């Protein structure tokens, strides 16, 4: 609190700005000024941080006001109260003398009261023959009357700030909830987009939010989140429009992409320019014969179990966990960021992730994972690629390996049969059976 040195009959002493303001206000106070003492006290308590008061000092002010006999503080009457320290400590909930003196000084520094001490430092009042107080020494409450309007305005500003802070926090909470829900929906529905990057941006913004923050910081953070919300919303809205059943057939064909479904998992070998060209009429028929739905996560994990090793804790429960694991596997396979970005743009992040998981599963058979992914990206741009045949090929290979293991154990009775062969559900077997073209 800023102080000034003022000269008094008793020498030089520091005078706070609050005390100076109270004295100036007291001198300019109208003679007929009056306020309801408990109403103005509530305003002071609401604006205590702006006034500079503390909770303990306000407890003393409450006690001082209780010694004033009237419900109103009026400039026409006596505004000085003269309780003893014992009486004041009793009404201030038994506050110790040293604490009492310290917080009385706070009230004086804030300009809420003025000391009117007698020459001997005692607090008392002289009354006339009619019982009226002619002269009193103690604590002058006139600054409260003089500054009542100021305290009311400060209380209103504090209330307005609290309301603005509440609105800012509600906006931040709603933005966080909506962004998380939209990201989850985009990943679960397989909406094309760089969801890993969006999640990183969201976590970076939220990571800067401290436990307690001022309103201006919360509003600034909310503005950043709103930009991210608009980006995610545009992605989902664009995807929704592309799924409109009234769109033309060529657009639907792009959504259900496919390469040769009867062929096994494509190898990196023999990927020349001719192989990357547009598909034949047979490939177009196979493209239309694929199931018109996205691959379930469970089937992808059955076909590509190695991707789970890249997940935290070795467990993938949602598509977002799957994409996080793919982000870990990408640099391990030597796939450059540019190749990954092109694949996400051509296939969508989810389909590109499934393709990368399939490449990881057969990484021992592929010399250049990045080159192979680029070739799949080129096919995807031409509408001649789908992850369905890649995943089905891996499942058939796994099924055939399980059958061979069971057959070998049957032919060798001496072998330990403690381990069971790989089992496949009837639903999955039905999915693997395709009509011959």
Secondary structure, DSSP 4 states (H G I P E B T S, - for coil): --EEEEEETTEEEEEEHHHHHHHHHHHT--TT-EEEHHHHHHHHHHTHHHHT--HHHHHHHHHHHHTSSSSEEETTS--EE---HHHHHHHTTS--HHHHHHHHHHHHHTTS-EEE--TTS--EEEE-TTS-EEEEEEEE-HHHHHTHHHHHHHHHHHHHHHHHHHHHHHHHHHHHHHHHHHHHHHHHTT-SS-HHHHHHHHHHHHHT--SS--HHHHHHHHHHHHHHHHHHHHHHHHHHHHT-TTS-HHHHHHHS--S-TTS-SPPSTT--TTTTS---HHHHHHHHHS-SSPPPHHHHHHH-GGGGGGSGGG---SHHHHHHHHHHHHHHHT--HHHHHHHHHHH-HHHHHHHHHHHHHTGGG-S-HHHHHHHHHHHHHTT---HHHHHHHHHHHHHHHHHHHHHHHHH-TTS---SPPPP--HHHHHHH-----
